[in-house]
Amino acid sequence: MAGKGRSFRIETEIEKSREESNWKKVIDLAEQLKLRSPNSEYLANFLIGEGKLESFLEEFPPIDANTSRARTGLTEAKRYLVSTASEQGKKAGVMLDSNLLLGKLHYAMGLYEDSLNYYNQAELQTLTEKQLPSRSLRIVAESYAIKGMCLEKVPPSSSSKYKQAEWDEQRVKCFEVAGDLTLLYLQEQDKLQQQQQQTTNTNTGSYSPQPPNPERQIGPVLETALQRAPILHIQTGKLQSAVTRYRTMLSAVESSATQSLRLTLTRQLAEVLLRGVSGTVYACPEKASETTASNKKLTQISQNSVADSPWKPRKYTGFNLFIPQNENEEIILLLLISEAMAVRDAVLSQSPEFKEARIHAYDNATAIYDLLTIALVRWGHADLLHESFERAMKFSFEEPHVWMQHALCLVTMGQYAHALTVLKEVTRLLPTKVIPCLLAARICYEQLNQVAEGLEWSNKALNREISSPQSLLSRCHLYLGIGYNLQAAANHLKQEKQHLVNSAFDAFHKAQQTDPNDHLAEYYLALQFAYGCQVGEAMSHVKMALNLRAEHVPSLHLLILLLSAQKQHAEALQLVEAALEEYPDNLNLLYVKAHLELHSIGGESALFTAKHMLALWKTLYEDQTNIELPDQSEKRSDTRSVFQLYTSEMSDKDSSTSISNLRKCSSTLSVHQAQNYAITGSLHAHSLAASRVEQALSEVASSLSSFTPRPGPQRAWLLQLQIWLLLAEIYLSLEQVSAATACIQEATSIFPLSHHIMYMRGLVHEYKQEFTEAKLCFQNAVAINPTHIKSLQHLGLIYHYLGSQRLAEKTLRDAARIDPASHQTWYNLGKVLESLGEFDTASDCMATALEVEISNPILPFSSIPLTFD
């Protein structure tokens, strides 16, 4: 009896050691068992063979690189296991396990057909699904996985489609069963570990919670078992089956050993949904069965609950579980979960010994961030993406990829100054790359009005391109030309301005010669010729630009203005109508159309177009203006509409006076709204300074009166303001003064101290011959923006009417100095000089007005938006 008791204790210790994978102790105890209990010889031989096999595979995993070593190192383990795979072993109850382990042993030795034979002898496919001890779960799970891998190594002997399909189905079945058993085994291991921890705490009197042991490795076989099945479904074109398999594994209760693997599975499922599943074939995840509870609260996970089959892992259950309703919800959910795990696993230490782990964690994280970028930007959630990149910064030291993505995200959000700062870091990390320099230059030109800095970035890009060619030489010259062009537009000193114009021409010509198929080079050459009143040359180049890219809206816009400069107003109107058929919600083209109609048809047609613009604004922007939050995502449009202008009388080379106000309201824009809002035709320093004054005055007005800014993005309201001013101008041309005044009042309620509104009020007073009131309005407009050409022109004219001829002359000469290409300025100056008796000078001014007017478009060329696409 004492001997039986000792044998029982040894067997108990053996089982415990097997569960803990303590194979050295298993072998020692098995030797003791053989000595003390001769009847247990086959059991002991099996345990010794198992111990030697597992000990060897722990040191040399069963991979192709270790097959030759396994053939010599596993001979003793094979001898023990072969001896128990017999009738005597069957009587001892170890024959089944012996065959399964022999299959694993022969797989490690590279003998795949022999391995399959042992699994066939064990009748693996017909095993009864019943509850198994933890060690047996692992053996069976590994057996199914290894059988699947052997089937991949040994293709079917027959080439018939039926055999091939049967072979594919058997492989997938093996990996799916292996995956389920692996998850169940790992759940059982966590359960046992928790029980041991509770026992330890009870014995020691300590109740402090201990984290699960994260060091337990599941090994390459079980890891393959978890990942292989969905990949096989994808390879055979069964995407829905792959998605279902991923969901099944991810809905299983998490164990400590699958935490890192879960990161891979969530990312892979998100990638499959992004790449291969559209809304038409997408099926929502099945809703888990809810457990009843009287309190209707979220139930906790039952670690003891068992699924329908004893070989299925336990799953999460509870009330009010979130179930994605479409593929986008599921993709974003999966990626956010993946990101949370990637951030948790990030290695922050820069020590050399952690380099490999740091690189591995970083690669996992960047793969997730790339997918997250695709998913979130597609739906305008740049703010959510920005939060993710902010978290990524802590483990992205000296990693240019994440910094670059972060910069692009900031640009999308409208945080241009911050984006420029991040791009500076990117250019430091990528000392030879041209793209970051060009992006920085574009931000400086288009958003920040830092033209000098933009030129520095463009020169830096050119130097990098010359030293390390990246096929961007044409773009570098183009960006230089744009910078010189912007500087020339803001400069009023004749020699300096001409030098900048020549530099811009030179840069655009180099860009065109470097890449003759670049439509932008031709477009900017045409624009530069148009600025110089060389309409014929401009026509030639803009037509070439349209030949290279027929759908380029700025080129169409320029061609329309060039036709109007040649006094072909009917042809220009015909072209703008054709363009609007392609881009029906392009407010900029509609604005040009209204002015062409006002000039060549009459005010009624122009009024109809302006009212249509107001209705279009309501369709595009009313929803977002009903929301208090400025960062709401906005409606999307396929067209690239830019409502750049204010009114024809206000449209001059500083037509972008409110750009800084617009860009203070950061929001994620679609291509259409980004350009609709970007009043970027000519970004002058004085224009931006004026808009800052306007903003300050409006803030003062809001604090001193009942004025409060409208809810929603202010740039949407500024668009409406421009439409009201256009309507006011048209009503004034129709001699409907009361209607014009009502439109101005509507504009005033949006932005009361805009110099454009003051200018329009001045026009109404001038029409009514209330010259003193008109003078006050024009003076106020010029006080806010000293370079507003139209205000200066009419202020000079009002001085003339009031008899202040010298003051009128001074005001009009200032206007001519700012914009010498305006025929109205020269004409008004001629009238003033005539009244002063300076007939020769007046005659020269009139002649200049006639000369300039010949090539003057319906609206200034500078009203065309700055474009980089």
Sequence and secondary structure as in RCSB ss.txt:
>XXXX:A:sequence
MAGKGRSFRIETEIEKSREESNWKKVIDLAEQLKLRSPNSEYLANFLIGEGKLESFLEEFPPIDANTSRARTGLT
EAKRYLVSTASEQGKKAGVMLDSNLLLGKLHYAMGLYEDSLNYYNQAELQTLTEKQLPSRSLRIVAESYAIKGMC
LEKVPPSSSSKYKQAEWDEQRVKCFEVAGDLTLLYLQEQDKLQQQQQQTTNTNTGSYSPQPPNPERQIGPVLETA
LQRAPILHIQTGKLQSAVTRYRTMLSAVESSATQSLRLTLTRQLAEVLLRGVSGTVYACPEKASETTASNKKLTQ
ISQNSVADSPWKPRKYTGFNLFIPQNENEEIILLLLISEAMAVRDAVLSQSPEFKEARIHAYDNATAIYDLLTIA
LVRWGHADLLHESFERAMKFSFEEPHVWMQHALCLVTMGQYAHALTVLKEVTRLLPTKVIPCLLAARICYEQLNQ
VAEGLEWSNKALNREISSPQSLLSRCHLYLGIGYNLQAAANHLKQEKQHLVNSAFDAFHKAQQTDPNDHLAEYYL
ALQFAYGCQVGEAMSHVKMALNLRAEHVPSLHLLILLLSAQKQHAEALQLVEAALEEYPDNLNLLYVKAHLELHS
IGGESALFTAKHMLALWKTLYEDQTNIELPDQSEKRSDTRSVFQLYTSEMSDKDSSTSISNLRKCSSTLSVHQAQ
NYAITGSLHAHSLAASRVEQALSEVASSLSSFTPRPGPQRAWLLQLQIWLLLAEIYLSLEQVSAATACIQEATSI
FPLSHHIMYMRGLVHEYKQEFTEAKLCFQNAVAINPTHIKSLQHLGLIYHYLGSQRLAEKTLRDAARIDPASHQT
WYNLGKVLESLGEFDTASDCMATALEVEISNPILPFSSIPLTFD
>XXXX:A:secstr
 HHHHHHHHHHHHHHHHHHTT HHHHHHHHHHHHHH GGGHHHHHHHHHHHHHHHHHHHS SSGGGHHHHHHHTH
HHHHHHHHHSSHHHHHHT HHHHHHHHHHHHHHTT HHHHHHHHHHTTGGG       HHHHHHHHHHHHHHHHH
HHHS  S   HHHHHHHHHHHHHHHHHHHHHHHHHHHHHHHHHHHHHHHHHHHHT        TT   HHHHHHH
HHHHHHHHHHTT HHHHHHHHHHHHTB   GGGHHHHHHHHHHHHHHHHHH  TTT            TT     
  TT   SSTTS  B   TT    SSHHHHHHHHHHHHHHHHHHH      GGGHHHHHHHHHHHHHHHHHHHHH
HHHTT HHHHHHHHHHHGGG TT HHHHHHHHHHHHHHT HHHHHHHHHHHHHHSTT SHHHHHHHHHIIIII  
HHHHHHHHHHHHHHHHHS  S HHHHHHHHHHHHHHHHHH   HHHHHHHHHHHHHHHHHHHHH TT HHHHHHH
HHHHHHTT HHHHHHHHHHHHHH TT HHHHHHHHHHHHHTT HHHHHHHHHHHHHH TT HHHHHHHHHHHHHH
T HHHHHHHHHHHHHHHHHHHHHHHTSS TT      SS      S TTT STTTTTTHHHHHHS     HHHHH
HH   SS  HHHHHHHHHHHHHHHHHHHHSS    SS HHHHHHHHHHHHHHHHHHHHTT HHHHHHHHHHHHHH
 TT HHHHHHHHHHHHHTT HHHHHHHHHHHHHH TT HHHHHHHHHHHHHHT HHHHHHHHHHHHHH TT HHH
HHHHHHHHHHTT HHHHHHHHHHHHHHHTT  SS GGGS     
